[in-house]
Amino acid sequence: MADGNAAGNGLVSGEAVEVEIRVARPGSRVLALAIDIVVQIGLALTITTTLLLTLGISGLLSRVDEAVMSALTIIVTALVLVGYPTVAETVSGGRTAGKSLVGIRVVRDDGGPIQLRHAFTRALVGVALEWPGLVLPLVTWIASLFTMLTNPLGKRLGDLAAGTIVIHDRAATGWGWVPGMPPALAGWALTLDLTGLGDDLALAVRHFLSRGSTLVEPDRSRLGRTLAAEVASVTAPPPPPGVPDWAYLAAVLAERHRRATHRLARNRSVSAALWPSLPQPGFRPPPPVPPDARAEWPSQTWPRPPWQADRQLPDWTGMTPPPMASTLRPPPPTEHRNE
């Protein structure tokens, strides 16, 4: 096996190819551990009950002294605490019952499947130093938690000893439909400087666009204005005059996604050329535009926003760009004078 090193948010294989991963964070791992503890308690009760019934039926229970009972207790404890995770992770590709339910699994540092020695090392170090922590329980618990929180890949002591990492095994939850690039803003978006737009702010914009229908006025408009002001403060050039906040945010988000997709495609083409056998990550197509999303351009204004009460979502395909107004805010209604 060619050992690899974990770097950043990916795994670097022995062939120096970076494989994208989603590292399992402490919350997911603690939940998986809690489920596994319940399974281990049930397994221990089952083994103990079966053993006592067998000894009772055979008439040997009365002959079992304290020393033999202590030995049996140690054997059952070892089977439950060490044997269960070792066997489960070996035969199921790095998953225990808890990990399977949470959607995480253990892999080697180079992204390959773990073997018996990796699973056994993780389990043995875990029992001795982490849970239940037979050696200096309180001290080793703190050390293990500190290691997991400070390690960039969330490794615990058992992972460091075995050369493994715990990753998410499921695709990220899909988003609802988000408006794409308005054609009227496509040319302007190509000139955007997005270096100051961080992931947290982009995620907040995506939340707003995909879940705006769950907000009510005036909170929705106020949040849109706030996000538009924040985005405008870290990007350049400013939006064209008359662009509604939600259309401006949709254009920025679409351009950011376009550039990220272009970079990812370029990197993956290099990886595929260097390592043709590298499994390619699955592709999740964007959610389709709802069939009733066919709003026409209203006169002298932009399409209806995505959260319109009649559920008419804007569809940019094949539409003529609307006329621009003279301010960032949507133009006020014009007063017609009777001549």
C-alpha positions as CSV (number, residue, x, y, z in Angstrom):
1,M,0.0,0.0,0.0
2,A,1.3,3.4,-0.9
3,D,0.6,5.6,2.1
4,G,-0.8,9.0,1.5
5,N,-1.1,12.2,3.5
6,A,-4.2,14.1,4.3
7,A,-4.1,17.7,3.3
8,G,-6.6,20.6,3.5
9,N,-10.1,19.3,2.8
10,G,-8.9,16.4,0.6
11,L,-6.9,13.2,0.7
12,V,-3.6,13.1,-1.2
13,S,-2.9,9.6,-2.5
14,G,0.5,8.0,-2.9
15,E,0.4,9.2,-6.5
16,A,0.1,12.8,-5.3
17,V,-3.5,13.1,-6.5
18,E,-5.9,15.1,-4.3
19,V,-9.2,13.4,-3.7
20,E,-12.1,15.6,-2.5
21,I,-13.7,14.5,0.8
22,R,-16.2,15.7,3.4
23,V,-14.5,15.2,6.8
24,A,-16.9,13.9,9.5
25,R,-16.9,16.5,12.3
26,P,-17.2,15.8,16.1
27,G,-21.0,16.1,16.1
28,S,-21.6,13.3,13.6
29,R,-19.0,11.1,15.3
30,V,-20.4,11.6,18.8
31,L,-23.9,10.7,17.5
32,A,-22.5,7.6,15.9
33,L,-20.7,6.7,19.1
34,A,-23.9,7.1,21.1
35,I,-25.7,4.7,18.8
36,D,-22.8,2.2,18.9
37,I,-22.8,2.3,22.8
38,V,-26.5,1.3,22.7
39,V,-25.7,-1.5,20.3
40,Q,-22.7,-2.6,22.5
41,I,-24.9,-2.6,25.7
42,G,-27.5,-4.8,23.9
43,L,-24.7,-7.1,22.6
44,A,-23.2,-7.4,26.1
45,L,-26.6,-8.3,27.6
46,T,-27.3,-10.8,24.9
47,I,-23.9,-12.6,25.3
48,T,-24.2,-12.5,29.1
49,T,-27.7,-13.9,29.1
50,T,-26.9,-16.6,26.6
51,L,-23.8,-17.6,28.6
52,L,-25.7,-17.8,31.9
53,L,-28.5,-19.8,30.4
54,T,-26.1,-22.2,28.8
55,L,-24.3,-22.7,32.1
56,G,-27.5,-23.1,34.0
57,I,-29.0,-25.6,31.6
58,S,-25.8,-27.7,31.6
59,G,-25.6,-27.6,35.4
60,L,-22.3,-25.9,35.4
61,L,-23.4,-22.6,36.8
62,S,-23.1,-23.7,40.5
63,R,-19.5,-24.8,39.8
64,V,-18.4,-21.5,38.5
65,D,-16.3,-19.6,41.1
66,E,-15.5,-15.9,41.3
67,A,-12.2,-16.2,39.3
68,V,-13.9,-17.9,36.4
69,M,-16.7,-15.4,36.4
70,S,-14.1,-12.5,36.4
71,A,-12.4,-14.2,33.4
72,L,-15.7,-14.5,31.5
73,T,-16.5,-10.9,32.3
74,I,-13.2,-9.8,30.8
75,I,-13.8,-11.9,27.7
76,V,-17.3,-10.5,27.1
77,T,-16.0,-6.9,27.6
78,A,-13.2,-7.4,25.1
79,L,-15.6,-9.0,22.6
80,V,-18.0,-6.1,22.9
81,L,-15.6,-3.1,23.1
82,V,-12.8,-4.3,20.8
83,G,-14.3,-7.2,18.8
84,Y,-17.5,-5.4,17.7
85,P,-16.0,-2.3,16.1
86,T,-13.1,-4.4,14.6
87,V,-15.3,-6.9,12.9
88,A,-18.0,-4.4,11.9
89,E,-15.5,-1.9,10.3
90,T,-13.6,-4.7,8.6
91,V,-16.5,-6.5,7.0
92,S,-18.6,-3.4,6.2
93,G,-16.0,-1.1,4.7
94,G,-15.3,1.1,7.7
95,R,-18.8,1.3,9.1
96,T,-20.3,0.3,12.4
97,A,-24.1,0.4,13.1
98,G,-23.8,4.0,14.4
99,K,-21.6,5.1,11.5
100,S,-24.0,3.6,8.9
101,L,-27.0,5.4,10.4
102,V,-25.2,8.7,10.6
103,G,-23.7,8.3,7.1
104,I,-19.9,8.3,7.9
105,R,-17.2,5.7,7.5
106,V,-13.5,5.1,8.1
107,V,-11.0,5.1,5.3
108,R,-7.2,5.0,5.1
109,D,-5.2,8.3,4.9
110,D,-4.9,7.7,1.2
111,G,-8.7,7.2,0.8
112,G,-8.5,3.4,0.4
113,P,-10.7,0.9,2.4
114,I,-9.4,-0.1,5.8
115,Q,-8.2,-3.6,6.6
116,L,-8.3,-5.7,9.8
117,R,-5.2,-4.1,11.3
118,H,-6.5,-0.6,10.9
119,A,-9.8,-1.5,12.5
120,F,-8.1,-3.4,15.3
121,T,-5.7,-0.5,16.0
122,R,-8.5,2.0,16.2
123,A,-10.6,-0.1,18.5
124,L,-7.7,-1.0,20.8
125,V,-6.5,2.6,21.2
126,G,-10.1,3.7,21.6
127,V,-10.7,1.3,24.5
128,A,-7.4,2.1,26.2
129,L,-7.3,5.9,25.8
130,E,-10.7,7.1,24.7
131,W,-13.9,5.2,25.4
132,P,-14.2,3.9,28.0
133,G,-10.5,4.8,28.6
134,L,-9.0,2.2,30.7
135,V,-5.7,4.1,31.2
136,L,-6.1,7.4,33.1
137,P,-9.7,7.9,31.9
138,L,-10.2,11.7,32.6
139,V,-6.8,12.7,31.2
140,T,-7.1,10.6,28.1
141,W,-10.6,11.8,27.4
142,I,-9.5,15.4,27.5
143,A,-6.5,14.6,25.3
144,S,-8.6,12.7,22.8
145,L,-11.2,15.5,22.6
146,F,-8.5,18.2,22.2
147,T,-6.8,16.2,19.4
148,M,-10.1,15.8,17.5
149,L,-11.0,19.5,17.8
150,T,-7.6,20.8,16.8
151,N,-6.7,18.3,14.1
152,P,-7.6,19.8,10.7
153,L,-9.1,16.5,9.6
154,G,-10.9,15.7,12.9
155,K,-8.6,12.8,13.8
156,R,-8.8,11.2,17.2
157,L,-6.0,9.3,18.8
158,G,-7.1,6.0,17.3
159,D,-7.0,7.5,13.8
160,L,-3.5,8.9,14.3
161,A,-2.3,5.5,15.5
162,A,-4.0,3.6,12.6
163,G,-3.5,6.1,9.8
164,T,-7.2,6.5,9.2
165,I,-9.7,9.3,8.7
166,V,-13.5,9.4,9.2
167,I,-15.4,10.9,6.3
168,H,-19.1,11.5,5.3
169,D,-20.3,8.7,3.1
170,R,-23.5,10.4,1.9
171,A,-24.0,13.2,-0.6
172,A,-24.8,16.6,0.8
173,T,-28.5,17.4,1.1
174,G,-29.8,18.9,-2.1
175,W,-30.9,22.5,-2.2
176,G,-34.1,23.9,-3.4
177,W,-34.4,25.7,-6.7
178,V,-32.3,28.8,-6.9
179,P,-32.6,31.4,-9.7
180,G,-29.8,31.2,-12.2
181,M,-27.9,34.0,-14.0
182,P,-30.3,36.7,-15.3
183,P,-29.2,37.3,-18.9
184,A,-29.3,41.1,-18.3
185,L,-26.5,40.7,-15.8
186,A,-24.4,38.0,-17.4
187,G,-22.0,40.4,-19.1
188,W,-21.7,42.5,-15.9
189,A,-21.1,39.4,-13.8
190,L,-18.0,38.4,-15.9
191,T,-16.3,41.6,-14.6
192,L,-16.9,40.8,-10.9
193,D,-14.1,40.6,-8.4
194,L,-15.3,37.9,-6.0
195,T,-12.1,37.4,-4.0
196,G,-13.6,39.1,-1.0
197,L,-16.8,37.0,-1.0
198,G,-16.4,34.3,1.6
199,D,-18.1,30.9,1.9
200,D,-20.2,32.0,4.9
201,L,-21.7,35.0,3.1
202,A,-22.3,33.0,-0.1
203,L,-24.0,30.3,1.9
204,A,-26.3,32.9,3.5
205,V,-27.2,34.2,0.1
206,R,-28.0,30.7,-1.1
207,H,-30.2,30.1,1.9
208,F,-32.0,33.4,1.3
209,L,-32.7,32.6,-2.4
210,S,-33.7,29.0,-2.0
211,R,-35.8,29.5,1.2
212,G,-37.2,33.0,0.8
213,S,-40.7,31.6,0.5
214,T,-40.6,30.7,4.2
215,L,-40.0,34.3,5.2
216,V,-42.6,37.0,5.5
217,E,-42.6,40.7,4.7
218,P,-41.1,43.0,5.7
219,D,-38.4,40.7,7.1
220,R,-37.7,39.1,3.7
221,S,-37.1,42.5,2.0
222,R,-35.0,43.7,5.0
223,L,-32.8,40.5,4.9
224,G,-32.4,40.9,1.1
225,R,-31.3,44.5,1.4
226,T,-28.8,43.5,4.2
227,L,-27.3,40.7,2.2
228,A,-27.1,42.8,-1.0
229,A,-25.3,45.5,1.0
230,E,-22.9,43.0,2.5
231,V,-22.1,41.4,-0.9
232,A,-21.7,44.8,-2.5
233,S,-19.2,45.8,0.2
234,V,-16.9,42.9,-0.6
235,T,-17.3,42.7,-4.4
236,A,-16.8,45.1,-7.3
237,P,-18.1,46.6,-9.5
238,P,-21.4,47.6,-8.0
239,P,-24.6,46.3,-9.7
240,P,-26.2,48.1,-12.5
241,P,-28.9,50.6,-11.5
242,G,-32.4,49.3,-11.0
243,V,-31.5,45.7,-10.2
244,P,-33.6,44.2,-7.4
245,D,-31.7,42.8,-4.5
246,W,-32.7,39.2,-5.1
247,A,-31.7,39.4,-8.8
248,Y,-28.3,40.9,-7.9
249,L,-27.7,38.2,-5.3
250,A,-28.7,35.5,-7.8
251,A,-26.3,36.9,-10.4
252,V,-23.4,37.0,-7.9
253,L,-24.1,33.5,-6.7
254,A,-24.4,32.1,-10.2
255,E,-21.1,33.7,-11.4
256,R,-19.3,32.4,-8.3
257,H,-20.7,28.9,-9.0
258,R,-19.6,29.1,-12.7
259,R,-16.1,30.0,-11.8
260,A,-15.9,27.3,-9.1
261,T,-17.2,24.7,-11.5
262,H,-14.6,25.8,-14.1
263,R,-11.8,25.4,-11.6
264,L,-13.0,22.0,-10.4
265,A,-13.4,20.7,-14.0
266,R,-9.8,21.8,-14.7
267,N,-8.4,20.2,-11.6
268,R,-10.3,16.9,-12.2
269,S,-9.1,16.7,-15.7
270,V,-5.5,16.9,-14.4
271,S,-6.2,14.3,-11.8
272,A,-7.8,11.9,-14.3
273,A,-4.8,12.2,-16.6
274,L,-2.4,11.4,-13.7
275,W,-4.5,8.6,-12.2
276,P,-7.1,7.2,-14.6
277,S,-8.2,4.6,-12.1
278,L,-9.3,7.2,-9.5
279,P,-13.0,7.0,-9.0
280,Q,-14.7,10.1,-10.1
281,P,-17.1,11.8,-7.6
282,G,-20.8,11.5,-8.4
283,F,-22.5,14.4,-10.1
284,R,-25.7,15.7,-8.6
285,P,-27.5,17.7,-11.3
286,P,-29.1,21.0,-10.1
287,P,-32.8,20.9,-9.2
288,P,-34.9,21.5,-12.3
289,V,-36.8,24.7,-12.8
290,P,-40.4,24.0,-11.6
291,P,-42.8,23.4,-14.6
292,D,-45.0,26.4,-13.6
293,A,-42.0,28.8,-13.5
294,R,-42.8,30.7,-16.7
295,A,-43.3,34.3,-15.5
296,E,-43.2,36.8,-18.3
297,W,-41.3,40.1,-18.0
298,P,-43.8,42.5,-16.4
299,S,-43.8,45.9,-18.1
300,Q,-40.9,48.1,-17.1
301,T,-39.7,45.9,-14.3
302,W,-38.1,42.6,-13.4
303,P,-39.7,39.1,-13.2
304,R,-41.5,38.2,-10.0
305,P,-39.2,37.0,-7.2
306,P,-38.8,33.3,-6.5
307,W,-41.1,33.5,-3.4
308,Q,-44.1,35.0,-5.2
309,A,-47.4,33.9,-3.6
310,D,-48.7,32.5,-6.9
311,R,-45.5,30.4,-7.1
312,Q,-44.6,31.8,-10.5
313,L,-40.8,31.5,-10.3
314,P,-38.7,33.5,-12.8
315,D,-37.4,31.5,-15.8
316,W,-34.6,33.4,-17.5
317,T,-34.5,31.1,-20.6
318,G,-35.0,32.9,-23.9
319,M,-36.3,36.1,-22.3
320,T,-35.4,39.6,-23.5
321,P,-33.5,41.7,-20.8
322,P,-35.7,44.3,-19.2
323,P,-35.0,48.0,-19.4
324,M,-32.7,49.3,-16.6
325,A,-33.9,51.9,-14.2
326,S,-31.7,54.7,-12.7
327,T,-31.3,53.4,-9.1
328,L,-30.3,50.3,-7.2
329,R,-33.7,50.0,-5.6
330,P,-36.6,48.9,-7.8
331,P,-38.1,52.0,-9.6
332,P,-41.1,53.6,-7.9
333,P,-44.4,53.6,-9.7
334,T,-44.7,56.4,-12.2
335,E,-47.3,59.0,-11.7
336,H,-49.3,59.7,-14.9
337,R,-50.6,63.2,-15.4
338,N,-53.8,63.8,-17.3
339,E,-53.0,66.2,-20.1
